[in-house]
Amino acid sequence: MKILRLILAIIVVALSSYALITGIFGGIIPYVLFFIGLMLLVTGITEFREKRKATAITLFLVSGFTFYVSFKILLN
C-alpha cells in the first residue's frame, strides 16, 4: 500500500507541476482531483486496517467528495 500511495503522490505532483508550468488548468485539474481521491482512498484503507476507524471514515468521505467534484468537472 505504501508503494501505491507513493506512486499516486508522484502522479499528483507531476500533473500539478505540469499544470503550473504550462498554465493549462482546466483540462488537468479533474485528473489531479481524481488521483488525489485515489490517494485518499488508499490512505483510508490503510488507516482502517490499522484500526483507526474515525480517521478512515473521514478519509473515505473526503475521497468520495473529491471523486464527485472530479466527475462533475469532467462532465461539464
Backbone atoms as SQL, in Angstrom:
CREATE TABLE atoms (id INTEGER PRIMARY KEY, chain TEXT, resi INTEGER, resn TEXT, atom TEXT, x REAL, y REAL, z REAL);
INSERT INTO atoms VALUES
  (1, 'A', 1, 'MET', 'N', 0.807, -1.193, 0.000),
  (2, 'A', 1, 'MET', 'CA', 0.000, 0.000, 0.000),
  (3, 'A', 1, 'MET', 'C', 0.855, 1.265, 0.000),
  (4, 'A', 2, 'LYS', 'N', 2.009, 1.193, 0.663),
  (5, 'A', 2, 'LYS', 'CA', 2.872, 2.371, 0.688),
  (6, 'A', 2, 'LYS', 'C', 3.389, 2.706, -0.700),
  (7, 'A', 3, 'ILE', 'N', 3.696, 1.665, -1.474),
  (8, 'A', 3, 'ILE', 'CA', 4.206, 1.896, -2.827),
  (9, 'A', 3, 'ILE', 'C', 3.122, 2.507, -3.699),
  (10, 'A', 4, 'LEU', 'N', 1.893, 2.005, -3.582),
  (11, 'A', 4, 'LEU', 'CA', 0.778, 2.547, -4.360),
  (12, 'A', 4, 'LEU', 'C', 0.517, 3.998, -3.985),
  (13, 'A', 5, 'ARG', 'N', 0.562, 4.298, -2.693),
  (14, 'A', 5, 'ARG', 'CA', 0.353, 5.681, -2.243),
  (15, 'A', 5, 'ARG', 'C', 1.463, 6.588, -2.746),
  (16, 'A', 6, 'LEU', 'N', 2.688, 6.091, -2.767),
  (17, 'A', 6, 'LEU', 'CA', 3.814, 6.873, -3.279),
  (18, 'A', 6, 'LEU', 'C', 3.670, 7.128, -4.772),
  (19, 'A', 7, 'ILE', 'N', 3.267, 6.114, -5.532),
  (20, 'A', 7, 'ILE', 'CA', 3.068, 6.276, -6.973),
  (21, 'A', 7, 'ILE', 'C', 1.972, 7.299, -7.248),
  (22, 'A', 8, 'LEU', 'N', 0.868, 7.213, -6.502),
  (23, 'A', 8, 'LEU', 'CA', -0.216, 8.177, -6.687),
  (24, 'A', 8, 'LEU', 'C', 0.228, 9.592, -6.327),
  (25, 'A', 9, 'ALA', 'N', 1.020, 9.734, -5.277),
  (26, 'A', 9, 'ALA', 'CA', 1.522, 11.050, -4.894),
  (27, 'A', 9, 'ALA', 'C', 2.441, 11.617, -5.977),
  (28, 'A', 10, 'ILE', 'N', 3.270, 10.784, -6.577),
  (29, 'A', 10, 'ILE', 'CA', 4.154, 11.242, -7.653),
  (30, 'A', 10, 'ILE', 'C', 3.335, 11.682, -8.855),
  (31, 'A', 11, 'ILE', 'N', 2.277, 10.936, -9.181),
  (32, 'A', 11, 'ILE', 'CA', 1.409, 11.311, -10.303),
  (33, 'A', 11, 'ILE', 'C', 0.749, 12.661, -10.027),
  (34, 'A', 12, 'VAL', 'N', 0.257, 12.870, -8.804),
  (35, 'A', 12, 'VAL', 'CA', -0.387, 14.134, -8.450),
  (36, 'A', 12, 'VAL', 'C', 0.596, 15.287, -8.556),
  (37, 'A', 13, 'VAL', 'N', 1.792, 15.112, -8.040),
  (38, 'A', 13, 'VAL', 'CA', 2.799, 16.173, -8.097),
  (39, 'A', 13, 'VAL', 'C', 3.197, 16.455, -9.543),
  (40, 'A', 14, 'ALA', 'N', 3.350, 15.401, -10.351),
  (41, 'A', 14, 'ALA', 'CA', 3.739, 15.590, -11.750),
  (42, 'A', 14, 'ALA', 'C', 2.656, 16.334, -12.528),
  (43, 'A', 15, 'LEU', 'N', 1.393, 15.936, -12.358),
  (44, 'A', 15, 'LEU', 'CA', 0.307, 16.620, -13.067),
  (45, 'A', 15, 'LEU', 'C', 0.149, 18.065, -12.593),
  (46, 'A', 16, 'SER', 'N', 0.269, 18.289, -11.305),
  (47, 'A', 16, 'SER', 'CA', 0.158, 19.652, -10.777),
  (48, 'A', 16, 'SER', 'C', 1.301, 20.530, -11.264),
  (49, 'A', 17, 'SER', 'N', 2.493, 19.975, -11.300),
  (50, 'A', 17, 'SER', 'CA', 3.641, 20.724, -11.803),
  (51, 'A', 17, 'SER', 'C', 3.471, 21.058, -13.275),
  (52, 'A', 18, 'TYR', 'N', 2.987, 20.100, -14.043),
  (53, 'A', 18, 'TYR', 'CA', 2.735, 20.333, -15.466),
  (54, 'A', 18, 'TYR', 'C', 1.706, 21.446, -15.660),
  (55, 'A', 19, 'ALA', 'N', 0.651, 21.438, -14.841),
  (56, 'A', 19, 'ALA', 'CA', -0.376, 22.474, -14.942),
  (57, 'A', 19, 'ALA', 'C', 0.191, 23.849, -14.584),
  (58, 'A', 20, 'LEU', 'N', 1.045, 23.900, -13.578),
  (59, 'A', 20, 'LEU', 'CA', 1.638, 25.178, -13.199),
  (60, 'A', 20, 'LEU', 'C', 2.613, 25.697, -14.250),
  (61, 'A', 21, 'ILE', 'N', 3.386, 24.804, -14.837),
  (62, 'A', 21, 'ILE', 'CA', 4.378, 25.222, -15.830),
  (63, 'A', 21, 'ILE', 'C', 3.716, 25.684, -17.122),
  (64, 'A', 22, 'THR', 'N', 2.721, 24.934, -17.595),
  (65, 'A', 22, 'THR', 'CA', 2.092, 25.259, -18.872),
  (66, 'A', 22, 'THR', 'C', 0.967, 26.273, -18.746),
  (67, 'A', 23, 'GLY', 'N', 0.373, 26.400, -17.589),
  (68, 'A', 23, 'GLY', 'CA', -0.734, 27.324, -17.403),
  (69, 'A', 23, 'GLY', 'C', -2.075, 26.762, -17.852),
  (70, 'A', 24, 'ILE', 'N', -2.117, 25.481, -18.189),
  (71, 'A', 24, 'ILE', 'CA', -3.355, 24.819, -18.604),
  (72, 'A', 24, 'ILE', 'C', -3.945, 24.134, -17.374),
  (73, 'A', 25, 'PHE', 'N', -4.940, 24.775, -16.768),
  (74, 'A', 25, 'PHE', 'CA', -5.512, 24.222, -15.542),
  (75, 'A', 25, 'PHE', 'C', -6.808, 23.472, -15.804),
  (76, 'A', 26, 'GLY', 'N', -7.637, 23.986, -16.686),
  (77, 'A', 26, 'GLY', 'CA', -8.971, 23.443, -16.888),
  (78, 'A', 26, 'GLY', 'C', -8.993, 21.990, -17.314),
  (79, 'A', 27, 'GLY', 'N', -8.052, 21.576, -18.128),
  (80, 'A', 27, 'GLY', 'CA', -8.053, 20.210, -18.616),
  (81, 'A', 27, 'GLY', 'C', -7.373, 19.218, -17.698),
  (82, 'A', 28, 'ILE', 'N', -6.540, 19.711, -16.778),
  (83, 'A', 28, 'ILE', 'CA', -5.740, 18.810, -15.956),
  (84, 'A', 28, 'ILE', 'C', -6.291, 18.664, -14.538),
  (85, 'A', 29, 'ILE', 'N', -6.934, 19.694, -14.035),
  (86, 'A', 29, 'ILE', 'CA', -7.401, 19.683, -12.649),
  (87, 'A', 29, 'ILE', 'C', -8.324, 18.506, -12.323),
  (88, 'A', 30, 'PRO', 'N', -9.269, 18.112, -13.203),
  (89, 'A', 30, 'PRO', 'CA', -10.099, 16.943, -12.854),
  (90, 'A', 30, 'PRO', 'C', -9.291, 15.665, -12.661),
  (91, 'A', 31, 'TYR', 'N', -8.237, 15.515, -13.453),
  (92, 'A', 31, 'TYR', 'CA', -7.396, 14.328, -13.312),
  (93, 'A', 31, 'TYR', 'C', -6.568, 14.386, -12.029),
  (94, 'A', 32, 'VAL', 'N', -6.111, 15.575, -11.675),
  (95, 'A', 32, 'VAL', 'CA', -5.393, 15.740, -10.408),
  (96, 'A', 32, 'VAL', 'C', -6.313, 15.390, -9.247),
  (97, 'A', 33, 'LEU', 'N', -7.549, 15.886, -9.303),
  (98, 'A', 33, 'LEU', 'CA', -8.513, 15.572, -8.243),
  (99, 'A', 33, 'LEU', 'C', -8.814, 14.080, -8.186),
  (100, 'A', 34, 'PHE', 'N', -8.919, 13.436, -9.348),
  (101, 'A', 34, 'PHE', 'CA', -9.176, 12.005, -9.378),
  (102, 'A', 34, 'PHE', 'C', -8.054, 11.228, -8.682),
  (103, 'A', 35, 'PHE', 'N', -6.811, 11.575, -8.987),
  (104, 'A', 35, 'PHE', 'CA', -5.691, 10.869, -8.373),
  (105, 'A', 35, 'PHE', 'C', -5.534, 11.217, -6.892),
  (106, 'A', 36, 'ILE', 'N', -5.907, 12.428, -6.493),
  (107, 'A', 36, 'ILE', 'CA', -5.926, 12.765, -5.067),
  (108, 'A', 36, 'ILE', 'C', -6.980, 11.918, -4.355),
  (109, 'A', 37, 'GLY', 'N', -8.137, 11.744, -4.999),
  (110, 'A', 37, 'GLY', 'CA', -9.177, 10.888, -4.427),
  (111, 'A', 37, 'GLY', 'C', -8.710, 9.455, -4.258),
  (112, 'A', 38, 'LEU', 'N', -8.004, 8.939, -5.262),
  (113, 'A', 38, 'LEU', 'CA', -7.459, 7.583, -5.153),
  (114, 'A', 38, 'LEU', 'C', -6.453, 7.480, -4.014),
  (115, 'A', 39, 'MET', 'N', -5.612, 8.511, -3.897),
  (116, 'A', 39, 'MET', 'CA', -4.614, 8.507, -2.836),
  (117, 'A', 39, 'MET', 'C', -5.288, 8.544, -1.461),
  (118, 'A', 40, 'LEU', 'N', -6.335, 9.347, -1.317),
  (119, 'A', 40, 'LEU', 'CA', -7.069, 9.400, -0.051),
  (120, 'A', 40, 'LEU', 'C', -7.774, 8.080, 0.228),
  (121, 'A', 41, 'LEU', 'N', -8.288, 7.437, -0.810),
  (122, 'A', 41, 'LEU', 'CA', -8.942, 6.145, -0.641),
  (123, 'A', 41, 'LEU', 'C', -7.959, 5.085, -0.155),
  (124, 'A', 42, 'VAL', 'N', -6.781, 5.048, -0.752),
  (125, 'A', 42, 'VAL', 'CA', -5.747, 4.092, -0.330),
  (126, 'A', 42, 'VAL', 'C', -5.306, 4.379, 1.098),
  (127, 'A', 43, 'THR', 'N', -5.159, 5.656, 1.429),
  (128, 'A', 43, 'THR', 'CA', -4.789, 6.029, 2.793),
  (129, 'A', 43, 'THR', 'C', -5.887, 5.632, 3.777),
  (130, 'A', 44, 'GLY', 'N', -7.145, 5.801, 3.379),
  (131, 'A', 44, 'GLY', 'CA', -8.259, 5.389, 4.227),
  (132, 'A', 44, 'GLY', 'C', -8.281, 3.894, 4.475),
  (133, 'A', 45, 'ILE', 'N', -7.994, 3.115, 3.438),
  (134, 'A', 45, 'ILE', 'CA', -7.931, 1.661, 3.605),
  (135, 'A', 45, 'ILE', 'C', -6.809, 1.279, 4.568),
  (136, 'A', 46, 'THR', 'N', -5.673, 1.955, 4.420),
  (137, 'A', 46, 'THR', 'CA', -4.546, 1.691, 5.324),
  (138, 'A', 46, 'THR', 'C', -4.914, 2.029, 6.767),
  (139, 'A', 47, 'GLU', 'N', -5.548, 3.171, 6.960),
  (140, 'A', 47, 'GLU', 'CA', -5.958, 3.568, 8.312),
  (141, 'A', 47, 'GLU', 'C', -7.000, 2.605, 8.884),
  (142, 'A', 48, 'PHE', 'N', -7.902, 2.129, 8.053),
  (143, 'A', 48, 'PHE', 'CA', -8.920, 1.185, 8.514),
  (144, 'A', 48, 'PHE', 'C', -8.289, -0.125, 8.966),
  (145, 'A', 49, 'ARG', 'N', -7.262, -0.564, 8.238),
  (146, 'A', 49, 'ARG', 'CA', -6.558, -1.794, 8.626),
  (147, 'A', 49, 'ARG', 'C', -5.802, -1.635, 9.936),
  (148, 'A', 50, 'GLU', 'N', -5.375, -0.386, 10.225),
  (149, 'A', 50, 'GLU', 'CA', -4.638, -0.126, 11.459),
  (150, 'A', 50, 'GLU', 'C', -5.561, 0.235, 12.620),
  (151, 'A', 51, 'LYS', 'N', -6.876, -0.001, 12.433),
  (152, 'A', 51, 'LYS', 'CA', -7.893, 0.191, 13.479),
  (153, 'A', 51, 'LYS', 'C', -8.085, 1.650, 13.874),
  (154, 'A', 52, 'ARG', 'N', -7.835, 2.556, 12.968),
  (155, 'A', 52, 'ARG', 'CA', -8.135, 3.973, 13.200),
  (156, 'A', 52, 'ARG', 'C', -9.378, 4.317, 12.393),
  (157, 'A', 53, 'LYS', 'N', -10.523, 3.911, 12.909),
  (158, 'A', 53, 'LYS', 'CA', -11.762, 3.982, 12.144),
  (159, 'A', 53, 'LYS', 'C', -12.245, 5.407, 11.917),
  (160, 'A', 54, 'ALA', 'N', -12.075, 6.282, 12.888),
  (161, 'A', 54, 'ALA', 'CA', -12.538, 7.662, 12.717),
  (162, 'A', 54, 'ALA', 'C', -11.779, 8.355, 11.593),
  (163, 'A', 55, 'THR', 'N', -10.486, 8.179, 11.568),
  (164, 'A', 55, 'THR', 'CA', -9.677, 8.764, 10.505),
  (165, 'A', 55, 'THR', 'C', -10.011, 8.135, 9.161),
  (166, 'A', 56, 'ALA', 'N', -10.219, 6.830, 9.133),
  (167, 'A', 56, 'ALA', 'CA', -10.536, 6.132, 7.886),
  (168, 'A', 56, 'ALA', 'C', -11.871, 6.602, 7.320),
  (169, 'A', 57, 'ILE', 'N', -12.876, 6.762, 8.169),
  (170, 'A', 57, 'ILE', 'CA', -14.183, 7.218, 7.694),
  (171, 'A', 57, 'ILE', 'C', -14.090, 8.635, 7.143),
  (172, 'A', 58, 'THR', 'N', -13.337, 9.491, 7.813),
  (173, 'A', 58, 'THR', 'CA', -13.131, 10.849, 7.316),
  (174, 'A', 58, 'THR', 'C', -12.447, 10.836, 5.955),
  (175, 'A', 59, 'LEU', 'N', -11.435, 10.002, 5.811),
  (176, 'A', 59, 'LEU', 'CA', -10.734, 9.911, 4.524),
  (177, 'A', 59, 'LEU', 'C', -11.642, 9.362, 3.436),
  (178, 'A', 60, 'PHE', 'N', -12.504, 8.405, 3.764),
  (179, 'A', 60, 'PHE', 'CA', -13.451, 7.884, 2.777),
  (180, 'A', 60, 'PHE', 'C', -14.433, 8.961, 2.332),
  (181, 'A', 61, 'LEU', 'N', -14.919, 9.762, 3.280),
  (182, 'A', 61, 'LEU', 'CA', -15.850, 10.832, 2.937),
  (183, 'A', 61, 'LEU', 'C', -15.187, 11.901, 2.056),
  (184, 'A', 62, 'VAL', 'N', -13.980, 12.289, 2.407),
  (185, 'A', 62, 'VAL', 'CA', -13.261, 13.283, 1.617),
  (186, 'A', 62, 'VAL', 'C', -12.928, 12.726, 0.238),
  (187, 'A', 63, 'SER', 'N', -12.583, 11.458, 0.177),
  (188, 'A', 63, 'SER', 'CA', -12.298, 10.813, -1.101),
  (189, 'A', 63, 'SER', 'C', -13.539, 10.797, -1.995),
  (190, 'A', 64, 'GLY', 'N', -14.684, 10.459, -1.414),
  (191, 'A', 64, 'GLY', 'CA', -15.935, 10.460, -2.175),
  (192, 'A', 64, 'GLY', 'C', -16.277, 11.843, -2.691),
  (193, 'A', 65, 'PHE', 'N', -16.091, 12.865, -1.855),
  (194, 'A', 65, 'PHE', 'CA', -16.356, 14.233, -2.288),
  (195, 'A', 65, 'PHE', 'C', -15.404, 14.641, -3.412),
  (196, 'A', 66, 'THR', 'N', -14.153, 14.253, -3.307),
  (197, 'A', 66, 'THR', 'CA', -13.172, 14.575, -4.344),
  (198, 'A', 66, 'THR', 'C', -13.535, 13.896, -5.657),
  (199, 'A', 67, 'PHE', 'N', -13.970, 12.632, -5.599),
  (200, 'A', 67, 'PHE', 'CA', -14.424, 11.947, -6.816),
  (201, 'A', 67, 'PHE', 'C', -15.634, 12.652, -7.421),
  (202, 'A', 68, 'TYR', 'N', -16.572, 13.065, -6.568),
  (203, 'A', 68, 'TYR', 'CA', -17.763, 13.756, -7.046),
  (204, 'A', 68, 'TYR', 'C', -17.388, 15.040, -7.786),
  (205, 'A', 69, 'VAL', 'N', -16.523, 15.846, -7.189),
  (206, 'A', 69, 'VAL', 'CA', -16.106, 17.102, -7.810),
  (207, 'A', 69, 'VAL', 'C', -15.358, 16.837, -9.109),
  (208, 'A', 70, 'SER', 'N', -14.498, 15.834, -9.106),
  (209, 'A', 70, 'SER', 'CA', -13.731, 15.497, -10.302),
  (210, 'A', 70, 'SER', 'C', -14.649, 15.108, -11.457),
  (211, 'A', 71, 'PHE', 'N', -15.627, 14.244, -11.182),
  (212, 'A', 71, 'PHE', 'CA', -16.539, 13.818, -12.254),
  (213, 'A', 71, 'PHE', 'C', -17.478, 14.942, -12.671),
  (214, 'A', 72, 'LYS', 'N', -17.853, 15.790, -11.730),
  (215, 'A', 72, 'LYS', 'CA', -18.717, 16.920, -12.056),
  (216, 'A', 72, 'LYS', 'C', -17.999, 17.877, -13.004),
  (217, 'A', 73, 'ILE', 'N', -16.726, 18.122, -12.762),
  (218, 'A', 73, 'ILE', 'CA', -15.948, 18.997, -13.650),
  (219, 'A', 73, 'ILE', 'C', -15.778, 18.342, -15.016),
  (220, 'A', 74, 'LEU', 'N', -15.505, 17.052, -15.039),
  (221, 'A', 74, 'LEU', 'CA', -15.302, 16.353, -16.311),
  (222, 'A', 74, 'LEU', 'C', -16.563, 16.340, -17.165),
  (223, 'A', 75, 'LEU', 'N', -17.738, 16.240, -16.534),
  (224, 'A', 75, 'LEU', 'CA', -18.984, 16.142, -17.290),
  (225, 'A', 75, 'LEU', 'C', -19.496, 17.500, -17.768),
  (226, 'A', 76, 'ASN', 'N', -18.960, 18.591, -17.246),
  (227, 'A', 76, 'ASN', 'CA', -19.374, 19.927, -17.695),
  (228, 'A', 76, 'ASN', 'C', -18.616, 20.399, -18.882);
